[in-house]
Amino acid sequence: MEHEQNGYLNNDFRTCLANLKEHGMEAKPRGTTTKELLNYNITLINPRNRVISFAERNTNLKYLLGEFIWYIKGESTIDGIVPYSKFWANLTNSGDYDGYQKGSINSNYGNRLFGKSILPSFFEGNIQPINQWEETVELLGRDKDTRQAIMNIHVPSDRHFGNKDVPCTLTLHWFIREDKLSLIVNMRSNDVILGFTNDVFQFTMLQEAMLLSLKGTYPNLELGTYFHNANSMHIYDRHFTMMESIVENPSAWELEMIPMDVFDEPTILNLDFIQKQWLEAGMDEDFDFTKYEAFQSLSPYWQTLVQAFFNKDTHALHHIFGQQHDHDD
């Protein structure tokens, strides 16, 4: 059976698993058995093709949107993410290391991207936090051909002894070429099942958000390519059975989301507000978001996404995934 990359997410996810199965090297970091490929790349020709659809993976749509809101809010605590996954409760900082407050978390990338980190590494002159998002918008707006539009996530102090949450992402590197915005994400480490499948959603959402942030300067700018580079792409032994099942799957359904229509501070605040109401109500899939002014103030895209991912509303799901393609091997 041939397994080749073709630029579509689910096909190339399956190809990655096939390569791990056939060529993965055994490694045992912290005593846990993995199969690993070094310097592995997945390239998406359409970043809106961002959701893994294999039943065996059972992608949690609530988690995807919840994590995205957590990112764009830039929280340093786990309050906004632990309702979706108790996993995060095991990774908080002890407070024993300078710059890492007790109970804080390192892997909310939005904390480091949107100027909310208290780490000295993300301060300018030890006074003003660096808002890497705004800095990148300004840089790309000033120089369309720049090669310097880099957002840093991982910093040396993350590797202090005893730290349980060393960010997996190194950099986000942005390019405008031929009137298209492309994003290259470099990872030091990526668990293909639990890491990559969530990361690809988050980073391509940010890519589309950056596109909207630049539209005022470049009205003709379009969404370009998404490049995902993992220095260590790996799978843990507890997922080997899932790997086998997906590799044997004869086809991959590709889901393409409709274009994002707006990304701004009011959208972030409104998403945060309605999510908090939903969490307080116990994450009920029948929760009525429409009764809140904050929901009514959201654009059609975000209203549909909330109802599709949090309510699992069938009509909204069909609408948010405006086009579906089936790619057979």
N, C-alpha and C positions, 0 to 999 in steps of 0.2 A: 504494500500500500504506500503510495507516494504522499509525502507531506511537504508542501512548499508554501512559503509565504506569498501572499498576494495583495497585502495592504488593507485587508479587512480584518477587523478585530477578532471575531470568533474563530475564523479560519486560522489566523496567525497565533492565537492563544493555543489552539489545538496542536498546531505545528510545533510550538515551543514545548508542549508536553511530550510530543513524540520525540523531539530531540533530547529532552531530558531523560526519557525512558531509554533511548537507544545509545546516547553518547554522554549522558551525565556522569560526572566523576563523583565518587563517594567522598563526602566530607562530614566531619562530626564536630561542628562548633558547639561548645558547651555540652558535649557528650550526646547530642541528638543527631541521628543519622539523616543525611540529606543526599540528594543527587543535585549536582551543580554544573552550570555552564558559565564560563567566564566571558565577559565582554559581549553580552548578548543584546541584540537590538530588535525591537519591534517598531515598524513604521506604519502609521495610519494615513491613508490618502484622504480620508474624511474624518476629522476629529469628532464630528457629531455621531459617529459610529462608535459609541463609548460604553455600551452595556453588554456584559457577558450574558448570553442567553442559554447556556447549557443547563439542563435540568439538574445534572449532577452537582454543579456548582451552587445552584439555588441562590442566586444573587439576591441580596436583601435590599430592595429599593428604598425602604425607610432609612436604612443605614447610610446609603449613598447620599441622599439629600440631607440627612441629619449631619453627616460629617462635613458636607459642603458648607452648610450654614455655620457650623463650628469653626471652620477654616476662615470664612470671610468675616466673622466676628472677631477673630484673633484672640480668643480667650486663652489664658495660660493655665486654666484649671480644667478638670475633667467633667465639670458639671454639665456641659452641653453635649457630651458624647457618651458618658457612661450609661445613660438610659438605653442606648442602642446596643452597647456591648460592655459587659462587666470586665472584659479583658484589660481596659485602660486603667482600672483601679489598681492593678499590680505594678504600674510603671511610674507612679508619681515620685517626684524628687523628695529626698529625705530632709533637705535643708542643711546638710552638713558641708555643702560646697558653695563657695562664694558665687553669687549671681544666680543661683538656682534655688528659688524659694521653696520652702516645705509645701508639699501638696501640688506643686506646679508640674506641668508636663512639657516635654521638649518637642513632641511631634505634632503639635498644632502649627502647621507651616504658616498659616495666616498670621500668627503672632509675630513671626519674623518677617513676613512679607509686607504687612500693612502698618509697620511702625509702632508696634505695641510691646516689643520685647524689651526687657530691662537688662539684658546682657550687655556688657561693655562693647562686645563685638559689633553690636547693632546700634551704636551711638556715634554721633558725629561730634568730635571734640568733647566727649563725655558730658554733653549738655542735652542735645536734641536727638531723640530717637530717629533712626533712618527709616523713612517710609519707602521701601524698595519698589513698591507698586507705583507710587506717584513719581519716583525718580526714573523708573523705566519708561513710563508714559512720556515724561518730559524729554528724556534722552532720545527715544525713537521719534518723537515729534520734531526734534531739532535736527536729527541726522537720520534720514531714512535708511541709509546704507551702513549704519554703525554695526560694529561687531562687539560692542562693549555692553550691550543690554543684558546683563547677567544679574540674576537674583541668587544670593547665597542662602542656603539653609543650614547645612552642617558647618560647625566651627570647631576648632581644636579643643576648646574647653568641654565640648560634649563628651569627649573621650576620657573624662576623669574616672578614676577607679571607683567602682561601685555603682556607677550610673546604669540604670536598667532601661533607659530610653535614649539610645543613641540614634538620632534621626537617620533614616535610610536614604533620604534625598540629599544630594550634594548641591546641585545648581539647577536653575531654570534659565535657559539661554534663548533669547528672542531674536528673530530675524524678520525683516521685511525685504522680500525679494520678489520682483515681478508683480508688485501690488498684492502680494499675499503674505499674511502673517504666519510664520512657522515657529514652532516651539520645540526645543531640544531639552529633554529632562535627563539629567545624569544621576544615577542611583549608585550608591556604594554597595547596596544589598537589596534584593527583592525576592520575597516569597511569592511565587507565581500564583498561588491559590488565594491567599488572604491579603497579600500586599498589592501585587500588580492589578488584580481585578478591581480593587477599589481605587488605586492610584490613577489608573488611566481615566477613570471617570472624573476625578477631582481636577487633574491637571488639564484635561481638554475643556472642562467647564471654565477654568481660569483662562485658558487660551481664548475661548470665545468671549469671555468678559473683557479681556485685554483688547480684543478686536473692537468691541463697542467703545472702549475708552479712547481708542485712536481714531474713530470714525469722524470726529469733528475736524481733525487735521487732514485725514486721508479719506474722503468720502467714497472713493472707489476701492478701498482696501477690502480684500476677501480673506476668508479662512484658508490657511495654507496647510502644510503637512505637520503631523505630530510625530516626533522621534523619541522613543523611549529606550535609553541605554542603561543596562544593568551590568555593573562590574561583576556581580555575582547574582545570576538568576538561578533560583533553586526551588526545590520542593522537599517538604518534610515527609518522612516515612509514613506518617499517619494519613497522608493523602495519596499514597501510591495506588490504592485501589481506585480512587476517583480518577487518577491519571489514566489508568488502564481503560476505564470505561469511556472516558471522553476521547481518547485516542482511537478507539474502535467505533466511535460515532461516525456514520457515513456522511453527515452533512452538518453545516453550521448556519443557523439563522442569524442574519445580520440586522440589527435594529438601528435605525438612523433617527436621531431626534430632530425636531423642527428647530429653526434658528432662534436663538435667544434674541429678545427684542429690546432689552434695556438692562444696564447694570450700573447702579449708583447707590449712594449712601441711603436714601429713603427706602430703596428696595431691601438693602441689608437690614435696616432697622425693622421694617415691616415683617420680613421673614423671621427674624429673631423673636418678635413679639408673638406672632401667631404660633410659632413652634413651642414657645413656653406655655401658652394656653393649652396646646394639644398634649404636651408632656404632663402638665398638671392634671389633665383629664384622663390620664392613663393610656395615652396613645391609641385611643379608640378609632377604629377605621370608619365608624359612622359619625365621627366628630364633624360638627357643622362649622366649617371655617367661614362661611359666607356671612355669618352674623357679626363679624368683626370688621370695623372700618379699615384696620390695617390690611386685611385680606382684600377688601374692595379697592384699596389703593394700589394694589399690585397690578402689574401689567398682565395681559392675557397669558403670556408665556409662563410667568411664575405662578399664576393662579392654577393653570392647567397642570404644571409640574407638581405643585403641592397636592392637588387632588389625585393625581396619578400615583405618586409615590407614597404619600401618607394615608390617603383614603383607599387606595387601590381601586379607584373608580374606573370602570371598564371603558366608558366613553373617553375619559381624560387620558387613559393609557393609550388608546387607539390614536388619539389626537397628538399626543406628545411624540409618539413614534410614527411620524407622518408617512414614512416609507419603510417597507420591509423587503429584504432581498434574501433569497436562499442560494448559497454558493455550494454546489456539490463538488466533491473531489473527483 
